[in-house]
Amino acid sequence: MSCIKQSDLIDSVADALQFIACYHPKDFIQAMSRAYEREQSPAARDAIAQILVNSRMCAENNRPICQDTGIVNVFVKVGMQVQWDAEMGLDDMINEGVRRAYLHPDNVLRASVVSDPLGSRQNTKDNTPAVIHTELVPGDSVEIQIAAKGGGSENKAKFTILNPSDSLVDWVLETVPKMGAGWCPPGMLGIGVGGTAEKAMLMAKESLMHPIDIQELIDRGPETAAEKLRVELYDKVNKLGIGAQGLGGLTTVLDVKISDFPTHAASLPVAMIPNCAATRHIHFTLDGSGPAEFEPPSLDDWPDITWEAAENTRHVNLDSVTQADIEQWQPGETLLLSGHLLTGRDAAHKKIADMLAQGQPLPDGLDFHNRFIYYVGPVDPVEGEVVGPAGPTTATRMDKFTEMMLGETGLLGMIGKAERGDATIESIKNHRSVYLIAIGGAAYLVSKAIKSSRMIAFEELGMEAIREFYVENMPVTVAVDSRGDSVHENGPKQWRIKLEGLTIEA
């Protein structure tokens, strides 16, 4: 019979979350490396290179892989013979570990959790509470699977109840393209089948904690119905041609996980949850001998690649760029941005919309005329940094504000990640604007292009405040040009056609 100390659980949770914020699992690094080696799409290969270079930089410097350091998900199996040396309840101990991890003075992680979700949506400032699932099992140890789940991928979770005779494959292949690129592919798909609605969702989420092993499965050959379905979906989803960051390419998913459970004879509940390119999870066991220990991967586990812009990459001065300049940019073209840009995301856009609707002037010093806005909520800097990791957030959430920003503020262009909706693309076309993307999953790499930062407006919004960045050679891709042509529309379409004629090794 083991006795688990309160301090051991708290320290283990805190250390685990700091660890996964900065280190990709080895299986993910290997899978992404294989995807890089086989990728034939230049845009997708460039995106994967940035993700892998970013991953190694974070491991070397102990900094977060992504600016969205996630909402904490915990699956706990408590042995029924365990004794506790604790004054706090299990959830309270876990949340204390979360609090300590996200407020660690040497590596503060971005607090993204808000309370009162239907009302004030106030940031809890320490990323608590975690979402905790507890199970009592035989034994005298405590097993914990813990993940930090980014909002971009979590927002793409899907659920349906099919008829028992319906095709799950057809539903997945119809649904994945509708998820867009906001979940930052390539990543994993977790699928839960059976049980009830909530059981299917839990199975899908927990399946994302499993290691990437699709290549091993293909090599030995699938045996069960679930294994055969995994291989079929892995092949068919990748043949959709969505590719890294939705740019079109060979690899959309690195693995497909499927968990099932007995269900009602009249039902086939199906849940699908993607994991992004900032895959962050770990498993540990407490047996009373002390806190868990975590060993960083060897730097030899990363491929020997570097990222450099191509020789013909267009250099853009944001301080002098004109309407005529942006009308020369082509979908899929890589740009290196230098100069000043503004930041802002959901909460800032809502405040601007409310002020304009009420006839109020924008705060002093906030002028969007002929400027670019970067949709970002950066991590706090540590010693020597201008900002912490500062990758893009999903631009689709700002679609509802785009016509207002282009029509009423004089904004020239936007930078984010993922696709834009049809109405937004039409607005971009009408205003002869442009939408650029930075690579989701390369937040630390992007931050190195930011040379200065100052607060402009809405400081009370924390990471969602409006700042002015000065950047040098910040890499971006033209996603929607001034004529309304979208790389997220054209890229996957072109690669879907190419894949019909290609024989690609798994």
N, C-alpha and C positions, 0 to 999 in steps of 0.2 A: 504494500500500500504506500503510495507516494504522497508527499505533502508539498503542495505548490505555494510558494511565497507570493504575496501580493507584489512585492517589488520585482520579482523575477518576471511575472507576467507583464507588468507595466513597462519594464526596461526592454523586454523582448519585442513588444508591439512597437515601441518607439524606435528601436534599432532597426527593425524590419522595414518600417516605412521610410526611414532615412536611406536605407540600403536600396530599396527598389526604386526610389526616386532618381537614383544616379546610375544604377547598373541594370542593363538589359539582361534577361536570362541568357545563358549560353546557347540554348536551343534556338532562341529567336535570332541571335547573331548569326548562327550557322545557316538558318533558313533564309535570312535576308541576303547573306553572302551568296548563296546558291541562286537566289532571284536576280541579284546583280550580274552574276556571271552569264546567265542565260538570256537576260533582257536584250531585245533587239530594238526597242523604241528609244531613241536618243533622249527624249524628254523624261520618260519613266526611269531610264538608267541614271540620268542626272539626279533625279529626285531620290532614288535609292542610295546613290553615292552620298548625297548630303545627309540622309538619315544615318548611314553607317559612320560617316566621319563625325557627325554630332554625337553619336553614341560613344565612340571612343574618347572624344574630348571630354564628355561628362564623366566617364570612368576615370580619366586621368586627373581631373580637377575636382571631383566630388561635387558636381553641380547637377541640378535637375535636368533630365532628358527633355522634358516639355514644360512650358510655362504653366499649363494646366496640370497641377500636381494631384488632381483627382478628388473624388469623394471615396472614402474608405469603405470597402466591403470586406466583411470578416465572416468566415465559416468556421465554427468552433465545435469540436467533438470532445466532450468532457467524459472521461472514464468514470463509471459509477462508483469506483473504489477510491477515487481521488479525495484527499482531504485538503482543506485550504487553511493556510496561515494568513488570513486577510480580514480586514475590517470593511472593505468595500465590496459591493456586488460585482458580478462578472462584467456586466456592461459598463459600470463605472470605471473598473480597472482598465478595460480596453480603451475607453474614451480618454482616460488620463494618459495612456500611452500615445494616443493620437495627438492630444494636446501638446505633449512634450516634443513629439517628432516635428510637428508643424511650426513650433515656436523655437526650435533649436537655434541658439544664437549664432552658431558657426555656419548654418545652412538653413535659413528660414524658408519654409515651403509656402507656396501661395495658398491663402485661405480662400476657398471658393464656395463654402457651404453657407446658405442663407436660411434663417428661421422665418416663421410666419410667411410661408411661400405664397399664400393667397392675398397677403396684405402688404406689410412694410418691406418684406424681403431684406431684413437686416443681416449683414454678414456676421457670423458667430465669431469671427476673427481668429479662431484656432482650428477650424475645419471639423469640429465636432458638431453633431454626433455622428459616429460611424453607423453604417447599416450592418447589423449583426444577426447572424442566424446560428442558433445553438442546438446541438443534438446531444442527448445522453446515450452513451455507448458502453459496452463492457470494457473493463480495463482500468488501469491506474495511471493513465497519463492524459495530457490535454494536447490535442492536435489542432493546429490553427493554420488555415489558409487565408492569406490576407492580400488584398489587391487595392490599388489606387486607380479608380476608373475615371477616365477623362469624360467631360461632358459631351464633346463632339461625337464620340462613339456611342455613349450611353443614349444620346438623343435619337439614335437610329434604331433602337430596339423595336422589334415588331412582334405582334402576336395575332394569331387567328385560331379559329376552331374550324377545321376542315371536316367534311363528311368522311366517314371511314373509307369510302371508295375513291376519294380524291387523291391526286398525285401530290405528294410533298415536294418532289423535285420540281414540278411545274410551278408550285407556289414560290419556292425559293428563287427560281430563275426569273420569275415575274417581279419579285419583291426587291432583290438586290439592286437592280438598276435604279429603282425608285429611291433607294437610300442615298444616292448621290455619292459625293466624295468627302462629305463632312466627317466621316468616321476615319479619315486618314489611312486609306489602304496603301500598301498591303498590310493585312493583319489576319486575324482569325475570325471565323464564324462559329459561335456556340449555338447549338440547336438543342432544345428540349422538346421531347415528344411524349405525350400521354399525361396521365394523372389528371389534374384539374388546371385551371388557368394559372393559378399562382405556383403550382408545382412545376409546370412547364417552364415558367420564367426562371424559377430558382435553379432548375437543372441546366438551363442554357447558360446562366451566369456562372455556376460552379464549374461547368465544363471548360470554361476559358482559363481555369487554373491549371489545366492539364498540360504536360509538355507537348511541343510540336513534334509529331512523329509520323506524319503522313508518308514521308519517303520510305521509312522503315516498313510501314504497312503495305505500301505498293510493292516493295522488294520481296516481301514474304508472301504476299497475296492475301486479300481479304477473305475472311471465313464466315463471319456472322452477317446477318442482314444489315445491321447498323454499320459494320465495317465496309460492306459493299456500297452502301449509300454514301458513306464518307468519301470514298474514292470517286464515285460517280459525280458527286456535287463538287468536289475539288476540281475535277477536270472540266465540268460544264460551266462552273462559275468563272474560272479563269478564261474560258473561251468566250466569255462576254466581252473581253477586250477592254474592260474598264481601266485596269492598270494602276500603277502607283499614282496616288493623288488624283485619280480620275483622268489622267492625261492620255490614256490609251497605252496598252502594252500587254505583256504576256502574263504578268503576275498580279492578280487582284487579291487572292487569299493565299496565305502560307499554309493553312490547315483548316479543316472543317471538323469540329467536334460534335458528336451526337450522344445524348443521354436519353434513355427512355424509361417509362414507368407504366404499369398497368393502368388502363383507363376505362371509362364507361363504354359499353358496346355501341352507344349512339354517337360517340364523340371521337375526334382526333385533335386534341389541343396541340398547337405547335408554337413555340417561341423561338425567336432568332435574335441574338445579341452579338454585335461585332466587337472585337478588340482592335484597337488602333495600333499604329506604328510605335506608340509609346507603351508597349505591353509591359505592365508592372505587376508582378505577383510573386509570392514566395510561400513556402510551406515549412513549418517548424513544429517540433514536439517538445513539450515540457514534461519532465519525469521526476522533478524534485531535486535534480542535481545542480540547478542553477539556471540562469537565463540562457536563451538561445544565442548561438554565435553564427555569424554570417561571413563567408569567405568570398571576397571579390573575385570575379573571373580574371584569368590571366590576360594581359594585353595582347598576348599571342593569339587569343581567340578571335580577334578582329582581323578582317582581311587587310592586306597592305594596299590600301587605296587612298588617294587624296582627291580633293575636289578643287578644281580650278575652272573658271569661266573660259569658254571657247574664245579663240582669237577674234572671231567676228562678232562677239557680244557687243551690243549697243550700250554705250555709257550715257547716262542721263543726269543732267544737273537739275534737280528739283526746284532750285531757286530761280531758274530762268526758263524752264520748260514752258512751251506755249501750246495753244490749241492746235496749231499747224503741226507742231512736233508730234503730238500723240496720234494724229491722224495718219502718221507714217508707220506706226507700230503694227505688227502682224500677229495673229493668234499663234501661240506656241513659241514666240520669240523670247529669248532670254535678255533681260536688261540688268545693268548694274546701276543702282540708284545712289546718288550722292546729293547732299543738301538737307534742307529742313522739311520735316513732315509732321503732321499732327496725329495723335492717337485718339481712339475712342471706340466704345463698343455699346452694348445694349443700353445700360443705364444712362450713359451720357447722351445717346441719341434720343431717348425718351425725354430727358430734361430739355434738350434743345427743341423737340417737337412741342412740348408743353409751353415753353417760353414764346415760341413763334405764334402758336395758336392764341395766346393771350395778348399778343401785340407787344411783348416785352423785348428789349434789346438783349443781345447775347452779352455775356460777361466781358468786361474790359479786357482787351488783348486777345480775344478769341475771334479770329477772322479766317474764314475758310476760302476766301476769294482766291482762285487760281492755285489752290493748295491741294495736296493729297492727304488722305486720312488712312491710317493703318489701324485695322481692327485688332487690337492686342490688349491683353491684361498681363503685364510682365510680373515675374518673380522679383521680390526685393533684392537689391544688390548686396553683396558682401564686400569686404575690404578690397579696394582696388578696382571694383566694377562700377561702370556707369549705370547699368541696369543688370538685373539677373536675366535668365533665359526669357526670351521675348518672341516666341513664335506666334503665328497668326491664329485668330479664332475663326469659327465658321461664319462666313460672310452672309450666308442665306438668312440668318436671323436679323440682319440689318436691311433686308429687302423692303420691308414695310416703310422704312424711312428714306429710301434712296431717292425717290422723286422729290421729296421735300429738300434733301440735302443738295441735290443737283440744281433744282429749280429756284430755291430760295436763299441759299447761302453762297452760291458761286463756286462750290467745290468742283475741282477739275477731275479728280480721279480717286480710286479706292484701291486698297491692298488688303487682302485677307486670305482665306483658303476655302476650297470647295466651290461648287457651282452657284450661279445665280438663277432666280426664277425667270419665267418668260416675261412677266410684266417689268421686272427690273432690267432685263436685257433690252427691252424696248425703250425704257427710260434712258439707258446708257446710249443707245443708238440715237434717240431724239436729241439728246444734249451733246452728242459727239464727245462723250466722255470715254473712260476706259477703266477696266477692272483688271488688276494684277494679282497674282498669287505668290506668296512665299510658301516654302515647303513645311507642312505640318509634320512635326517629329524632328525638326532641326532647330529647335528654339535656342539652344546655346550657341550654335554656329551663327544664327542670325544676330544674336546679341552682340557678337564681336564686331559687327558692322556699325553699331550704335556708339558714337563717340561722345555725345553729350545728351542730357535730358533735363528738362525743366518743367515745373508744374505750370499749367495755363489756366485751368478751370475745373471746378467740381472736385476739389481735393477730398471732400468728405466721402467720395465714392471709392476711395482706396485704389485698388488695382484697375478700376473702371474709370478713373479720372482721365481728363484730357491733358496730355503732356505734349511737349514739342521735342522731337528727337532730331539730332543732327547725325546723319548716317554717311558712311563712305563705302561705296561698292557693295551695297546690299543687293543680293541676288533675288530676282523675281522673274516670273513668267507672265507674258500677256495672256490672260484667260478670256477676256471679252474685249474685242477691239472697238474702235469708234463707229464701225459699221454694224455692230451687233453680232459679229461672228464669234462663236464660243468654242474654245478648245475642249471643254467638257462635253460638248455635243459632238464635235467633229472627230476628236481623237479616238474615243472608244468605237465610234462607227467605223472609222477606217481600219482599226485593228481587229474588229470583229470580222471584217471581210478578209483581212490578211490571214487571220487564224484559220479560216476555212481551208486554206491551201497549204498550211504549215504542219509539219509533224514535229512536235516539240517533246523532248524527254521530260518526264515529271521531275 
